[in-house]
Amino acid sequence: MATFKQDFTREDPWRIFRIMSEFVDGFEALSDIENAVSIFGAARAKKGTKFYHLAEKTAYLFAKSGYAVITGSGPGIMEAANKGCFDAKGESIGLNILIPTKQKSNRYVTRQVEFRYFFCRKVMFAKYTKAFIVFPGGYGTFDELFEALALVQTQKMEPMPIILVGSSYWKGLLLWIKNTVLREGLIRKQDLNIFKVIDEPAEMVAHMRQFYSYVHPRQKIEMTER
């Protein structure tokens, strides 16, 4: 017990300063970003696969439409999205996370910010984006998706397009949400409208334009205190 108390008093107060520095660095590095989309998906997605190509094309079209592209900076879907944006001569942003498996930024990132803490990194994704575009992925992708859904549902973040890409991949999850979660009364029917499933990149861009045509044109995503 004494050892725990000693470690706590030595470590945690200094950890607060590290957390603060990550927020400051992130805000400074991204403060000039006005129009961006965040693209998420599996780091394990192989080059040349269907969703790799689709992420590349999606990012290319968004970059050509004037949006910066923000990813987690790593391989797989993240690399594909950064590559598509890079090829379109857009602002290709990578928010890299320092983890034991040593994730390196892919070579298509033109602006990089590194984070030690996932929660600091997730704030940057949400604050500087106009849409979440979520490709097939694992636990990390689910974490980012469900946090965005919860923030919009609880009105802690302004509504924005949350697009699931890959109807065949998400089908089982969506059926479970509708047939179990909704049926049990654990979400409301209107909560199903927070996200949309779209498989075609051009349709995603059109959905973005339509969504923001109904709100004031320079709407900023403002994080409220949680």
C-alpha positions in Angstrom: 0.0 0.0 0.0 2.8 2.4 0.9 4.6 1.6 -2.3 1.5 2.3 -4.4 1.0 5.7 -2.7 4.6 6.7 -3.3 4.4 5.7 -7.0 1.1 7.6 -7.4 2.4 10.8 -5.9 5.5 10.7 -8.0 4.1 9.7 -11.3 0.5 11.0 -11.8 1.1 14.7 -11.3 3.8 14.7 -14.0 1.6 12.7 -16.3 -0.8 15.6 -16.3 1.9 17.8 -17.9 2.5 15.2 -20.6 -1.2 15.1 -21.4 -1.3 18.9 -21.5 1.6 19.0 -23.8 0.0 16.5 -26.2 -3.1 18.7 -26.4 -1.0 21.8 -27.0 1.1 20.2 -29.7 -2.0 18.8 -31.4 -3.9 22.1 -31.3 -0.9 24.0 -32.6 -0.1 21.5 -35.4 -3.7 21.4 -36.7 -5.1 24.8 -35.9 -5.2 25.9 -39.6 -7.2 22.9 -40.7 -10.7 24.0 -41.7 -12.0 21.2 -43.9 -11.0 17.7 -43.3 -12.3 14.1 -43.2 -11.1 11.4 -40.8 -10.7 8.0 -42.4 -10.4 4.9 -40.2 -9.8 1.3 -40.9 -7.7 -1.8 -40.4 -3.9 -1.5 -40.1 -3.8 -5.1 -41.3 -5.5 -4.5 -44.6 -3.2 -5.6 -47.4 -2.1 -3.5 -50.3 -4.0 -4.4 -53.4 -7.1 -5.6 -51.6 -10.7 -4.3 -52.3 -10.9 -2.0 -49.3 -7.3 -0.7 -49.7 -8.2 0.4 -53.2 -11.6 1.8 -52.1 -9.9 3.9 -49.3 -7.4 5.2 -51.7 -10.1 6.3 -54.2 -12.2 7.8 -51.4 -9.4 9.9 -50.1 -8.5 11.0 -53.6 -12.0 12.2 -54.3 -12.2 14.1 -51.0 -8.9 15.7 -51.5 -9.9 16.8 -55.0 -13.1 18.3 -53.4 -10.9 20.5 -51.1 -10.7 18.3 -48.0 -7.6 17.4 -46.0 -7.5 13.7 -45.0 -6.7 12.7 -41.5 -5.7 9.1 -40.6 -4.0 7.3 -37.8 -0.8 7.4 -39.8 -0.1 3.7 -40.0 -0.3 0.9 -42.6 -3.3 -0.7 -44.3 -6.4 1.5 -44.8 -4.6 4.4 -43.2 -1.8 4.2 -45.7 -4.3 3.8 -48.6 -6.2 6.9 -47.5 -3.0 9.0 -47.1 -1.8 7.8 -50.5 -5.0 8.8 -52.2 -4.8 12.2 -50.7 -1.1 12.5 -51.5 -1.7 11.6 -55.1 -4.4 14.3 -55.3 -1.9 16.8 -53.9 -4.1 17.3 -50.8 -3.1 17.8 -47.1 -2.3 14.3 -45.9 -2.3 14.2 -42.1 -1.2 11.4 -39.9 -1.9 11.2 -36.1 0.5 8.6 -35.0 0.2 6.6 -31.8 3.2 5.4 -29.8 2.4 1.8 -28.9 4.6 -1.2 -27.9 4.2 -2.7 -31.4 6.0 0.4 -32.8 3.7 1.9 -35.5 5.6 3.9 -38.0 3.9 6.6 -40.1 3.4 5.7 -43.7 5.3 7.5 -46.4 2.3 9.4 -47.7 1.8 11.6 -44.6 2.7 15.2 -45.3 1.9 16.4 -41.8 2.4 14.3 -38.7 1.6 14.6 -35.0 2.6 11.9 -32.5 0.6 10.9 -29.4 1.3 8.8 -26.4 -2.3 8.8 -25.2 -5.2 7.5 -27.3 -7.8 9.9 -25.8 -5.7 12.9 -26.7 -5.4 11.6 -30.3 -9.2 10.9 -30.5 -10.0 14.5 -29.5 -7.9 15.7 -32.5 -9.7 13.4 -34.9 -13.1 14.8 -33.7 -12.2 18.4 -33.4 -10.7 19.0 -36.8 -12.9 16.8 -39.0 -16.2 17.3 -40.9 -16.9 13.6 -41.2 -15.9 10.1 -39.9 -15.4 7.6 -42.7 -15.1 4.2 -41.2 -13.7 1.2 -43.3 -13.6 -2.4 -42.0 -11.3 -2.7 -39.1 -10.8 -4.2 -35.6 -10.9 -3.1 -32.0 -9.2 0.3 -32.7 -11.6 1.1 -35.5 -14.6 0.0 -33.4 -13.4 2.3 -30.6 -13.2 5.3 -32.8 -16.6 4.6 -34.4 -18.5 4.0 -31.2 -17.0 7.0 -29.5 -18.1 9.2 -32.3 -21.6 7.7 -32.2 -21.9 8.2 -28.5 -20.7 11.8 -28.7 -23.3 12.7 -31.3 -26.0 10.7 -29.5 -25.3 12.5 -26.2 -25.0 15.9 -28.0 -21.4 16.3 -26.8 -20.4 16.8 -30.4 -22.3 18.5 -33.2 -23.9 16.1 -35.7 -21.7 15.2 -38.7 -21.6 12.5 -41.4 -20.5 9.2 -39.9 -20.1 6.9 -42.9 -19.6 3.1 -42.7 -17.9 1.7 -45.8 -18.4 -1.9 -46.7 -22.0 -3.0 -46.3 -21.1 -6.7 -46.4 -18.6 -6.2 -43.5 -20.9 -4.2 -41.3 -24.1 -6.2 -42.0 -23.9 -8.5 -39.0 -23.1 -5.7 -36.5 -26.0 -3.6 -37.9 -28.4 -6.5 -37.6 -27.4 -7.0 -34.0 -27.8 -3.3 -33.2 -31.3 -3.3 -34.8 -32.5 -6.7 -33.6 -31.0 -6.8 -30.1 -29.9 -3.3 -28.9 -32.9 -1.4 -30.3 -35.4 -4.2 -29.5 -34.2 -4.2 -25.9 -34.9 -0.5 -25.8 -31.2 0.4 -25.1 -31.1 2.9 -28.0 -33.8 5.0 -29.7 -34.9 4.4 -33.2 -33.6 7.8 -34.3 -30.1 6.8 -33.1 -29.9 4.6 -36.1 -29.9 7.8 -38.2 -26.6 9.0 -36.7 -24.6 6.9 -39.2 -25.1 5.9 -42.9 -23.7 3.0 -44.9 -22.2 4.0 -48.3 -20.0 1.9 -50.5 -19.3 4.4 -53.4 -16.8 7.2 -52.9 -18.6 9.6 -55.2 -21.8 9.0 -53.1 -19.8 9.8 -49.9 -18.8 13.2 -51.3 -22.3 13.9 -52.4 -23.6 12.9 -49.0 -21.2 15.4 -47.4 -22.3 18.2 -49.6 -26.0 17.4 -48.9 -25.4 17.2 -45.2 -23.7 20.5 -44.9 -26.2 22.3 -47.3 -28.7 22.0 -44.4 -26.5 23.6 -41.8 -24.6 26.9 -41.9 -21.8 26.5 -44.4 -18.8 27.0 -42.2 -20.0 24.9 -39.3 -17.1 24.0 -36.9 -17.1 20.8 -34.9 -16.7 22.1 -31.3 -15.9 19.7 -28.5 -17.8 20.4 -25.3 -16.5 19.5 -21.9 -16.9 15.9 -21.0 
